[in-house]
Amino acid sequence: MFRRAGAGDHKPIYVGQAGERSGKGLRGRLKIYSSGKGATSGLGKYAFDEALADPQWLRELAAEADRGESRTVQQVARLAIDRLHLEGRWVTCIHRKAALLLEAALIRKYHATLWNVAGAPKDAGN
């Protein structure tokens, strides 16, 4: 689960069970996000979509390019995630079924604020 960091009562904006991922689990999932390689799916996509809707963020990227400080797509995707100041929380489950049940319960509870649930408002979590 990811939510915006801080002392406030920030609701989750992304819930998902990491699964084994070829034996890499949560670390593998986080590595994909932190590398910028996950820009077109999951949390990376939602972060990138929100960043691309932020005119100030886009102006800053354009100003960097004007100064000759261009970035790669992966770097920009990583910046999109970093700008959210997310906090990750997790629970280790004994087996996949328990993880799926917990994921379903969290999605039911936080449906209104989740980016990765059909019908969630675009500004969820703000």
Backbone bond lengths (Angstrom), bond angles and torsions (degrees), N, CA, C in turn:
res aa  C-N    CA-C-N  psi(-1)  N-CA   C-N-CA  omega(-1)  CA-C   N-CA-C  phi
1 M - - - 1.440 - - 1.519 107.69 -
2 F 1.321 115.68 138.86 1.458 120.81 175.18 1.518 108.41 -122.81
3 R 1.306 115.15 143.29 1.453 122.42 174.67 1.517 106.99 -143.73
4 R 1.321 115.82 165.71 1.461 119.10 176.99 1.523 108.02 -69.73
5 A 1.318 116.51 137.45 1.458 121.74 -177.40 1.524 110.50 -73.56
6 G 1.306 115.81 159.18 1.451 121.22 176.74 1.508 111.34 132.03
7 A 1.307 114.52 172.19 1.457 120.53 -175.84 1.526 112.93 -78.54
8 G 1.317 117.80 -15.91 1.461 121.08 -177.58 1.515 113.12 -68.16
9 D 1.306 114.79 174.97 1.465 121.42 -179.92 1.527 108.88 -88.06
10 H 1.318 116.54 66.54 1.460 121.33 -178.77 1.525 109.85 -78.58
11 K 1.310 115.29 125.14 1.468 120.90 178.28 1.527 109.15 -79.77
12 P 1.317 117.38 157.68 1.465 120.10 178.11 1.527 111.34 -62.13
13 I 1.331 115.49 144.46 1.462 120.14 174.57 1.521 111.03 -111.13
14 Y 1.333 116.85 -11.97 1.463 120.33 -179.45 1.523 108.93 -151.17
15 V 1.323 115.87 127.45 1.464 121.86 177.70 1.519 107.94 -127.63
16 G 1.300 116.38 133.96 1.455 119.88 176.51 1.514 110.52 -167.25
17 Q 1.323 116.14 149.08 1.463 118.56 176.75 1.518 107.97 -94.96
18 A 1.320 115.53 128.43 1.465 121.18 -173.01 1.520 112.51 -72.71
19 G 1.307 117.98 -27.73 1.458 120.08 -178.93 1.520 111.86 62.36
20 E 1.302 115.90 -175.02 1.457 119.17 -176.12 1.517 113.14 -75.84
21 R 1.317 118.77 -30.79 1.458 121.95 177.86 1.530 111.30 46.76
22 S 1.293 115.94 60.48 1.471 121.49 -179.18 1.522 111.48 56.33
23 G 1.317 115.53 37.70 1.454 120.00 178.16 1.515 114.81 82.51
24 K 1.344 117.86 5.77 1.462 120.36 -176.48 1.522 112.78 -103.42
25 G 1.310 118.53 -15.53 1.458 123.70 173.65 1.513 114.95 46.91
26 L 1.326 115.36 -138.44 1.458 122.00 -176.70 1.527 111.67 -61.99
27 R 1.314 116.99 -40.04 1.475 119.25 178.81 1.531 111.14 -59.83
28 G 1.321 116.24 -41.06 1.461 119.78 178.35 1.511 112.05 -63.71
29 R 1.330 115.95 -42.22 1.466 120.42 178.53 1.525 110.58 -62.82
30 L 1.325 117.16 -46.38 1.463 120.75 -179.35 1.527 111.81 -65.70
31 K 1.316 116.99 -34.76 1.464 120.28 178.32 1.529 110.66 -63.58
32 I 1.318 116.15 -40.77 1.468 119.73 177.95 1.525 110.20 -62.32
33 Y 1.340 117.36 -46.21 1.463 120.08 179.73 1.525 110.98 -64.06
34 S 1.331 117.42 -45.82 1.464 120.14 -175.32 1.523 112.56 -70.30
35 S 1.327 117.55 -21.99 1.465 120.51 178.77 1.524 112.06 -81.48
36 G 1.326 116.86 -15.04 1.462 120.43 -175.85 1.513 112.79 85.35
37 K 1.339 117.56 1.35 1.463 120.78 -178.09 1.529 112.56 -77.83
38 G 1.316 117.98 -12.52 1.457 120.79 -178.30 1.516 113.39 -97.78
39 A 1.325 117.99 33.00 1.465 121.62 -173.23 1.516 114.30 -73.48
40 T 1.324 118.49 -15.13 1.462 119.19 -174.86 1.520 113.45 -112.22
41 S 1.325 117.42 8.23 1.463 119.13 176.71 1.522 109.75 -152.34
42 G 1.306 114.89 158.98 1.457 120.77 175.63 1.513 114.05 58.17
43 L 1.312 115.07 -145.72 1.459 121.82 -177.33 1.527 111.59 -57.30
44 G 1.319 117.03 -40.08 1.462 120.13 -179.83 1.514 112.69 -58.52
45 K 1.323 116.90 -41.34 1.462 121.37 178.92 1.526 111.18 -64.43
46 Y 1.327 116.69 -45.58 1.464 119.92 -178.32 1.527 110.87 -65.59
47 A 1.329 116.61 -39.68 1.464 120.31 177.95 1.527 110.53 -64.87
48 F 1.327 116.41 -43.20 1.462 120.87 -179.62 1.528 110.44 -65.66
49 D 1.326 117.65 -43.02 1.469 121.01 177.99 1.523 110.94 -58.33
50 E 1.332 116.95 -43.86 1.461 120.36 -179.45 1.528 110.40 -66.84
51 A 1.314 116.71 -41.94 1.464 120.25 179.52 1.529 111.11 -62.83
52 L 1.329 116.90 -41.52 1.465 120.47 -179.29 1.523 112.71 -68.28
53 A 1.320 117.37 -16.36 1.463 121.57 176.69 1.533 111.57 -90.47
54 D 1.327 117.55 0.45 1.466 122.76 -177.54 1.535 109.33 -101.27
55 P 1.340 117.70 102.38 1.467 120.47 -176.81 1.534 113.30 -57.82
56 Q 1.319 117.34 -37.86 1.471 120.40 -179.68 1.529 110.77 -63.66
57 W 1.318 116.63 -43.31 1.467 121.15 178.90 1.527 109.99 -61.81
58 L 1.327 116.36 -43.15 1.462 120.49 179.07 1.530 111.62 -65.25
59 R 1.344 117.01 -38.78 1.469 120.20 177.55 1.528 110.82 -62.64
60 E 1.339 116.34 -39.81 1.466 120.19 178.63 1.531 110.91 -63.49
61 L 1.331 116.81 -41.87 1.470 119.78 177.16 1.523 110.93 -63.46
62 A 1.333 116.03 -42.07 1.465 120.03 179.58 1.529 110.67 -64.60
63 A 1.332 116.87 -39.69 1.469 120.52 178.73 1.529 110.56 -63.55
64 E 1.321 117.19 -39.33 1.469 120.39 176.54 1.528 110.16 -61.62
65 A 1.319 116.15 -44.67 1.468 120.22 179.71 1.529 110.57 -63.30
66 D 1.339 116.97 -40.40 1.465 120.83 177.85 1.526 111.49 -60.81
67 R 1.323 116.86 -31.94 1.470 121.68 178.50 1.531 111.86 -84.20
68 G 1.330 116.28 1.71 1.461 119.91 -179.22 1.517 113.66 82.45
69 E 1.327 116.69 17.34 1.465 122.29 -178.19 1.526 110.33 -105.96
70 S 1.316 116.07 53.91 1.465 119.09 -176.93 1.527 111.15 -68.21
71 R 1.318 115.37 158.39 1.467 122.63 -179.12 1.521 109.42 -123.43
72 T 1.315 115.04 160.32 1.463 120.11 174.69 1.525 109.20 -80.82
73 V 1.315 115.96 165.19 1.466 120.83 176.85 1.527 109.84 -58.55
74 Q 1.320 116.93 -42.07 1.465 119.71 -179.86 1.521 111.41 -63.48
75 Q 1.324 117.68 -39.71 1.463 120.30 178.24 1.525 111.13 -64.51
76 V 1.326 116.76 -41.71 1.465 120.36 179.70 1.528 110.35 -66.61
77 A 1.324 117.33 -40.01 1.467 120.56 177.44 1.521 110.51 -62.20
78 R 1.315 117.61 -40.18 1.465 121.36 177.52 1.525 110.25 -64.74
79 L 1.334 117.17 -41.83 1.464 120.93 176.96 1.527 111.13 -59.61
80 A 1.332 116.05 -38.19 1.471 120.30 179.81 1.523 110.73 -60.81
81 I 1.314 116.91 -39.31 1.468 120.38 178.00 1.523 110.21 -73.61
82 D 1.325 116.95 -44.45 1.466 120.84 -178.02 1.523 112.37 -59.25
83 R 1.344 117.01 -35.65 1.469 119.76 -176.23 1.524 112.76 -65.37
84 L 1.331 117.04 -16.73 1.464 121.13 -179.33 1.522 113.22 -81.44
85 H 1.324 117.38 -17.10 1.471 121.85 -177.62 1.525 110.26 50.96
86 L 1.322 114.97 60.71 1.463 120.89 -175.96 1.520 112.30 -84.05
87 E 1.309 113.36 155.06 1.458 122.89 174.79 1.520 106.27 -121.95
88 G 1.295 116.94 130.08 1.460 120.70 178.83 1.516 111.24 -101.66
89 R 1.311 115.85 141.08 1.464 121.98 175.33 1.513 107.85 -134.29
90 W 1.322 116.77 145.22 1.453 119.42 -178.35 1.515 111.49 -148.87
91 V 1.302 113.35 161.58 1.463 122.86 175.24 1.519 106.12 -129.09
92 T 1.315 116.71 131.37 1.461 120.73 175.59 1.520 107.94 -87.13
93 C 1.315 116.04 123.91 1.468 121.24 -178.34 1.525 110.13 -104.67
94 I 1.324 115.11 151.67 1.458 120.98 -176.15 1.526 112.64 -70.16
95 H 1.328 117.37 -29.08 1.458 120.24 177.74 1.529 109.55 -154.45
96 R 1.321 115.47 168.76 1.461 121.64 -174.34 1.529 112.55 -60.09
97 K 1.323 117.75 -39.76 1.465 120.17 -178.88 1.526 110.62 -60.61
98 A 1.322 117.31 -42.08 1.467 120.47 178.17 1.529 110.42 -62.79
99 A 1.334 116.74 -39.71 1.466 120.68 178.56 1.524 111.11 -63.83
100 L 1.317 116.33 -42.51 1.467 120.32 179.44 1.522 111.76 -65.82
101 L 1.329 117.36 -39.38 1.466 120.82 178.04 1.527 110.79 -65.09
102 L 1.331 116.72 -42.83 1.460 120.54 178.38 1.527 110.80 -64.52
103 E 1.323 116.30 -43.80 1.462 120.48 178.09 1.530 110.49 -58.51
104 A 1.323 117.39 -46.18 1.470 121.57 -179.83 1.524 111.10 -61.87
105 A 1.327 117.20 -40.88 1.468 120.94 179.54 1.528 110.73 -64.87
106 L 1.322 117.14 -42.23 1.466 120.32 179.44 1.526 111.58 -67.29
107 I 1.309 116.59 -38.27 1.467 119.88 177.76 1.524 110.38 -64.65
108 R 1.329 117.38 -42.06 1.474 119.95 176.97 1.528 110.32 -61.59
109 K 1.317 116.83 -44.46 1.465 120.96 -176.16 1.534 112.46 -67.72
110 Y 1.333 117.28 -40.04 1.463 120.75 -172.77 1.525 113.58 -111.57
111 H 1.306 116.86 20.41 1.465 122.53 -175.84 1.531 112.70 -46.00
112 A 1.308 117.79 -43.55 1.467 121.54 -173.26 1.525 113.74 -66.99
113 T 1.334 118.55 -22.24 1.466 119.53 -176.84 1.523 113.73 -108.00
114 L 1.320 117.82 -1.85 1.463 120.15 -174.28 1.520 112.76 -85.07
115 W 1.307 116.24 135.20 1.457 122.09 175.36 1.511 111.20 -73.98
116 N 1.299 117.58 -32.59 1.466 120.56 -171.85 1.520 113.40 -97.24
117 V 1.312 116.55 30.63 1.460 121.82 175.91 1.519 107.81 -124.40
118 A 1.318 116.65 129.43 1.463 120.73 178.91 1.520 109.83 -55.83
119 G 1.308 116.11 132.06 1.455 120.82 178.27 1.518 113.78 90.84
120 A 1.337 118.03 -3.41 1.464 119.78 178.55 1.526 108.51 -70.22
121 P 1.333 117.40 141.44 1.456 119.75 -179.83 1.528 110.96 -63.13
122 K 1.340 116.83 145.80 1.466 121.45 -177.95 1.518 111.95 -60.40
123 D 1.330 118.00 -33.41 1.467 120.21 -177.70 1.526 112.09 -93.89
124 A 1.317 117.58 18.61 1.464 121.26 -179.34 1.515 110.23 -57.12
125 G 1.310 114.76 138.74 1.450 120.54 176.23 1.513 114.04 88.73
126 N 1.311 118.47 -8.09 1.468 120.49 -179.50 1.498 110.65 -82.54
